[in-house]
Amino acid sequence: MFELFYDLVFVYAISRIPAMIHHPVNGSIPLITFLQFLLVVIVVMQIWLYQAIYFNRYSKNKIGDLSGLVLNMFVAVYLANNINTEWRVTFHYFNTAMVVMVATLFCQYLFTKVEENNDKKVFLLILGLEFLLIVLGLLVGYPAGIYFCIAGYIIGFILPIFLWHMFKEERVNFPHLVERVSLIVIIAFGEAIVNLATYFNNKTPLVYAALLFLSLVLMFASYVILSDKLINHH
């Protein structure tokens, strides 16, 4: 139940991210702005994923686990309120929040007791590298430090793909994992509907509104096919 409470904070964080690309320049979104948007999506989603995976693989719902979850919820609000394209202004606030959240996740993985099939060392390696790079970036300061922070975030997001063979698949609670990922997808689609709804008015031609809605329906249909037909739930 506390995981559902945790999700509510990310509903707010996800709702803040689209504001980065809500102001086109000369009728289009500048490439640098779109890349900043993608990076922030990666940052927010990886924090959610590492927390979900921890609860899926290791958590016993004890007070230590829930305390870490609640602390990350608290810090995530500060993170969300510093999501924008003015990185010079929010550099320290955003990345300090990330340092706290990554450190909390690292401690959760570090102090959990695993009797067998222990693969938490892989998570500790990835989170440790990410933590060190973000701290180094903060120490160097803006603007050079931002490159260390970006490197840390990309490592945290990409490295598990290359180390997949080191994870013990028998530790996965698959029904729970599917439920958690389905929930964050639903949250993202909910935010999409909120943003698209502003185009359903007498100023937008009906054919454009219909095409927008159809595109969203097709996106969700592709997700349903993946989840219900392509994934082997057994």
Salt bridges, closest charged atoms under 4 A:
GLU3 OE1 - HIS176 NE2 3.12
GLU3 OE2 - ARG180 NE 3.18
ASP7 OD2 - ARG180 NH1 2.71
ASP119 OD2 - ARG57 NH2 2.13
